């Protein structure tokens, strides 16, 4: 529907209102058990490189797709000192926050294709300069010698280091997976376990609710494992940071991105190694070699190989010459993997059957829902979303609980749907604008284009939030570029009116409105004549922004405030004109376009430590101020005789000047 100022808002088609409120996602997620992993062997005291008397716990986890085989991992207690942890967290948080605030660090994660929210602190074996002095000694003196000794590989080398965070309104869940691109992995614990519920888990089968076990990783602990460990991360409450170190078996493998450690096991017929080798060859653009090893893994019914082969058959990757699409073969491969209990295959096939694909897949809602329920029992967020949508279409309100369960895992489309239910009061949800805003932000932050447009609508109209046209216009632009019809129309309206400080451009506004109408957006069709009439006129002169600090200093306090406000830059903490100039220079002079700050999770950064010289200088300034204040105090004088009382003069109303 259309909101204030004509900006468009997308909602749900239908649903009942009123009645008893449904449980929140937080209430539902409590049903997922957080069981700790129990070590069956006694801990040993070992030397991790130069660090002596470290407690080592050895754990074994069944390999999900290899009967009778176990993957091992090691948990070392207190390997990393508190000072090292503090420096890693401080530098990692600053680096990641800087990336996220400009729209980066959202590369698709290999496990599920959703934004990673992670920063690379080392690439091709070289650490970022900010952390080399901390991680260099930890790696060279402790972790690397132990890995070389434990796994019998004297040429093992660091490949990369990734700092990532798990916070509300971002990523909270990494599905169980194997690290096929790594010879070995070290996960560093950077917080006490009391800071969050959940954490890293291991899982020996697809039965998530029975076999998922969480590792007791505390601050300073290190978990070390090979590529064959089936593991993931789930944070149910609180905030978690982690540093992941990935190793290859040689510097040459690091340089060319290869995985030669798979060759021996693959040639012996180990299906998981054949699949890992296929993925390695694919990263090196050796498509023919990858196809050969992938076929060998499929011949042994390795579920992950069947799933990848099915995806290639359904939609061949454009960058590889794999052949033409083959829907019947894709369905056959997915069905075989689903029969073997592979959750992602059950979810993918169930989604295709439940909805049907014209000319490719005949709709079978009963079988589709059956497979989606099996995948949902394996804790697949996509299954919760597709099953919930299918049930709600049939009028079954149990679909809302499935959506809530997917929402608790941070599924962006589920978050969008739940937000609309809270906003409109559908399916017995009590209307709750703050909850709707929270889930809209969560979906928008993960790149959902419809949620971006809706969040912009809330911001530009001040619905439950402080009105901010500049942020709204940026969200509309992101949404439009991602192809959402609502976002295209709203960005066209922003260009038409110059909302949020954007440059008025009638022709570009018409282009976006036409793109929205081409997708069948009814309101865009209705408003096209307005856009056509505006496009006949020349564009008004654009408002120019200051290009240098000298130009900023020439502006008055009011003009500086107007410029910052139009660009969506917060300056509520600025008091003096110099602070306004500094804030404007930071954001306007040659900087990248800021990412929408609305869905950004606030990070509390540790203040930078002052040097000895800065502390001495600060102390001298304080002493000078005290001496100056004492010198200005008037000397004590005899008090005059008491005078008759007089009416006090009215005090002039003065207020501290603030540039707000």
Secondary structure, 3 states (H helix, E strand, C coil): CECHHHCECCCCCCCCCCCCCCCCHHHHHCCCCCCECCCCCCCEEEEECCEEEEEEEEEEEECCCCCCCEEEEEEEECCCCHHHHHHHHHHHHHHHHHHHCCCCCCCECCCCCCECCEEEEEECCEECCCCHHHHHHHHHHHHHHHHHHHCCCCCCEEEEEEEEEECCCCCCEEEEECCCCCCEEEEEECCCHHHEEEEEEEECCCCHHHHEEECCCCCCCEEEEECCCCEEEEEEEECEEEEEEEEECCHHHHHHCCCHHHHHHHHCCCHHHHHHHHHHHHHCCCHHHHHHHHHHHHHCCCHHHHHHHHHHHHCCCCCCCCCCCCHHHHHHHHHHHHHCCCHHHHHHHHHHHHHCECCCECCCHHHHHHHHHHHHHCCCHHHHHHHHHHHHHCCCCHHHHHHHHHHHCCCHHHHHHHHHHHHHCCCCCCCCHHHHHHHHHHHHHCCCHHHHHHHHHHHHHCCCCCCCHHHHHHHHHHHHHCCCHHHHHHHHHHHHHCHHHCCCCHHHHHHHHHHHHHCCCHHHHHHHHHHHHHHCCCCCCCCCCCCCHHHHHHCCHHHHHHHHHHCCCCCCCCCCHHHHHHHHHHHHCCCCCCCCCCCCCCCCCCCCCCCHHHHHHHHHHHHHHHHHHHHHCCCCCCCCCCCCCCCCCCCCCCCCCCCC
